[in-house]
Amino acid sequence: MPLAPDTIGSYWEASVEIAAVDPALGTDLSAEVAVIGAGYTGLSAALRLAEAGVSVAVLDAKSVGWGASGRNGGFCCFGGTKLPETELIRRFGLDEAKRFVRYQIEAIETVKTRLDAWGVDADRHSDGEIILAHRPRDFAEFSETAELLDRHFGYRPKILSRDALKTAGIQGPEFFGGLHVPFGFALNPMKYVLALADQARAAGANVFGDSPVTAVAREGAGWRLKSPSGSVHAQKVILAGNGYASEDAPRWLAGRTLPVMSSILVTRPLTESECAGQGWTSDLMAADTRTLLHYFRLLPDRRFLFGTRGGIFETKSALAAMKRRSRADFERMFPAWADVETEYFWSGHVCLARRLTPFVGPVPEMDGVVAAMAWHGSGIAMASLSGETAADLVLGRIAPADLPAAMATPFARFPLPALRRAYLQAAYWWFGFKDR
Ligand SMILES: Cc1cc2nc3c(=O)[nH]c(=O)nc-3n(C[C@H](O)[C@H](O)[C@H](O)COP(=O)(O)OP(=O)(O)OC[C@H]3O[C@@H](n4cnc5c(N)ncnc54)[C@H](O)[C@@H]3O)c2cc1C
């Protein structure tokens, strides 16, 4: 039976039946590879390893998809970094920027190929993604962006004027034009992560729930991962905790990533006349041009999903304030739906790194430990491919130099790590001011 809405947090949980509950680790065991985290990254790594005949144990503090992989907006799109293409080119050079963009396209393709091969529909829709200019001056910049993407990366997003948006069924007082990126699609993220876990288990991976890893200690030629009710000894370890990673498992992670919040509201199903009244009938997934962006789409069952970035703290009052802010933004951007009820609201952690780029590679001074983290709020595609990449590194099929430079440098520690949330708050105030 699907769970009742009032007993769960997210619409995705309500939309599935969770058939498998993985046991907690109840003993001391050995595996060739241990993976911390059962989201897209950890499960993709586990699937790849199990298919290669390697024994693998996946440990999650809660359960499959409990982290961001079961809570996200379902935009399978470009991602992994907060850096714009111009900055990627400046930092890494044009060739490396091209490699990184190719990796992101391959990542989207990876998810599509998996779902097709497994026969899982996961409620897919949306042919690409549309970025909506929230001010006329952002629309004016679209032609330069499209030209740059065409010149350097070989694809040209289509520019839509306000009138063209209206014809496409995309209207709102804050949308001054669109840039249609021809990559990506939308999905039900929980259906995808559950299918991924099924595949990993079927291939032979051992998945454990309710098994927080509290320490990673050197033992012999390998590592012992300690959990309250057991431990795993493994030659190799993959860190896939992303925005939920513990700072001390292993200690190398301390001060190197920054979890921040993203929140989603989902309305009740809209009627056809309500959609027409707002002028939004498109099934395209959309995001606006704000730095603290909103992301939104009409779901296949005609509910509207509306996501807001920007929360930092997770206290009850901070979450309540975030819910009020999300709802106010939704009503301002979609005034015809101001009376449409929110049926679901939830939040989750995304993971930022100091350089605003992800890291997939060997952890310095921890022989045999590989990290794959920091997708900067867009990880469905990137985490999926990067889990495989982490497994390939562990298997010795590829070397770190085979990866795009933008994702091959270990995380730097944040300055004054204890204060990093506080200074991010200051940055968010500034972004909020700049986004007006
Ligand atoms: C609200 C929201 C909306 C989002 N929308 C989108 C979107 O539309 N498109 C997109 O591409 N991305 C989106 N993202 C980001 C995307 O969901 C993530 O980048 C992606 O799911 C990361 O997958 P992961 O496997 O790396 O980490 P997660 O799915 O977060 O999994 C990490 C797991 O590790 C476990 N863990 C951590 N530490 C330990 C430990 N010490 N011991 C045991 N287990 C541990 C946690 O319990 C967790 O289950 C969104 C995120 C959020 C929160």
The ligand as a MOL file (V3000), in Angstrom:
LIG
                    3D

  0  0  0     0  0            999 V3000
M  V30 BEGIN CTAB
M  V30 COUNTS 53 58 0 0 0
M  V30 BEGIN ATOM
M  V30 1 C 15.1180 19.0140 -2.4530 0
M  V30 2 C 16.1520 18.5980 -3.4560 0
M  V30 3 C 15.8990 18.7760 -4.8160 0
M  V30 4 C 16.8570 18.3590 -5.7610 0
M  V30 5 N 16.5240 18.4350 -7.0900 0
M  V30 6 C 17.3630 17.9030 -8.0040 0
M  V30 7 C 16.9670 17.8230 -9.3650 0
M  V30 8 O 15.8420 18.1620 -9.7450 0
M  V30 9 N 17.8730 17.3410 -10.2530 0
M  V30 10 C 19.1040 16.8940 -9.8710 0
M  V30 11 O 19.8960 16.4650 -10.7270 0
M  V30 12 N 19.4770 16.9160 -8.5700 0
M  V30 13 C 18.6350 17.3940 -7.6360 0
M  V30 14 N 18.9940 17.3860 -6.3160 0
M  V30 15 C 20.3190 16.8430 -5.9520 0
M  V30 16 C 20.3480 15.3280 -6.0630 0
M  V30 17 O 19.2320 14.7840 -5.4120 0
M  V30 18 C 21.6440 14.8180 -5.4160 0
M  V30 19 O 22.7450 15.4410 -6.0220 0
M  V30 20 C 21.8060 13.3250 -5.5520 0
M  V30 21 O 20.6650 12.6400 -5.1360 0
M  V30 22 C 23.0140 12.8750 -4.7500 0
M  V30 23 O 23.0510 11.4700 -4.7130 0
M  V30 24 P 24.0990 10.7930 -3.7450 0
M  V30 25 O 23.9260 9.3370 -3.8890 0
M  V30 26 O 25.4510 11.3460 -4.0290 0
M  V30 27 O 23.7110 11.2750 -2.2920 0
M  V30 28 P 22.3710 11.0360 -1.4400 0
M  V30 29 O 21.2420 10.5960 -2.2790 0
M  V30 30 O 22.1730 12.2170 -0.5820 0
M  V30 31 O 22.7420 9.7600 -0.5590 0
M  V30 32 C 23.6820 9.8180 0.4580 0
M  V30 33 C 23.3550 8.7050 1.4380 0
M  V30 34 O 24.4760 8.5240 2.2730 0
M  V30 35 C 24.0130 8.1470 3.5440 0
M  V30 36 N 25.0960 8.4360 4.4870 0
M  V30 37 C 25.7790 9.5810 4.6460 0
M  V30 38 N 26.7310 9.4590 5.5990 0
M  V30 39 C 26.6580 8.1770 6.0360 0
M  V30 40 C 27.3730 7.4240 7.0070 0
M  V30 41 N 28.3560 7.9550 7.7350 0
M  V30 42 N 27.0200 6.1450 7.1880 0
M  V30 43 C 26.0400 5.5590 6.4540 0
M  V30 44 N 25.3240 6.2480 5.5360 0
M  V30 45 C 25.6360 7.5200 5.3350 0
M  V30 46 C 22.7540 8.9630 3.7630 0
M  V30 47 O 21.8790 8.3300 4.6890 0
M  V30 48 C 22.1750 9.0180 2.3420 0
M  V30 49 O 21.1290 8.0710 2.1420 0
M  V30 50 C 18.0940 17.8130 -5.3400 0
M  V30 51 C 18.3530 17.6480 -3.9790 0
M  V30 52 C 17.3920 18.0270 -3.0450 0
M  V30 53 C 17.6810 17.8260 -1.5940 0
M  V30 END ATOM
M  V30 BEGIN BOND
M  V30 1 1 1 2
M  V30 2 1 2 3
M  V30 3 2 2 52
M  V30 4 2 3 4
M  V30 5 1 4 5
M  V30 6 1 4 50
M  V30 7 2 5 6
M  V30 8 1 6 7
M  V30 9 1 6 13
M  V30 10 2 7 8
M  V30 11 1 7 9
M  V30 12 1 9 10
M  V30 13 2 10 11
M  V30 14 1 10 12
M  V30 15 2 12 13
M  V30 16 1 13 14
M  V30 17 1 14 15
M  V30 18 1 14 50
M  V30 19 1 15 16
M  V30 20 1 16 17
M  V30 21 1 16 18
M  V30 22 1 18 19
M  V30 23 1 18 20
M  V30 24 1 20 21
M  V30 25 1 20 22
M  V30 26 1 22 23
M  V30 27 1 23 24
M  V30 28 2 24 25
M  V30 29 1 24 26
M  V30 30 1 24 27
M  V30 31 1 27 28
M  V30 32 2 28 29
M  V30 33 1 28 30
M  V30 34 1 28 31
M  V30 35 1 31 32
M  V30 36 1 32 33
M  V30 37 1 33 34
M  V30 38 1 33 48
M  V30 39 1 34 35
M  V30 40 1 35 36
M  V30 41 1 35 46
M  V30 42 1 36 37
M  V30 43 1 36 45
M  V30 44 2 37 38
M  V30 45 1 38 39
M  V30 46 1 39 40
M  V30 47 2 39 45
M  V30 48 1 40 41
M  V30 49 2 40 42
M  V30 50 1 42 43
M  V30 51 2 43 44
M  V30 52 1 44 45
M  V30 53 1 46 47
M  V30 54 1 46 48
M  V30 55 1 48 49
M  V30 56 2 50 51
M  V30 57 1 51 52
M  V30 58 1 52 53
M  V30 END BOND
M  V30 END CTAB
M  END
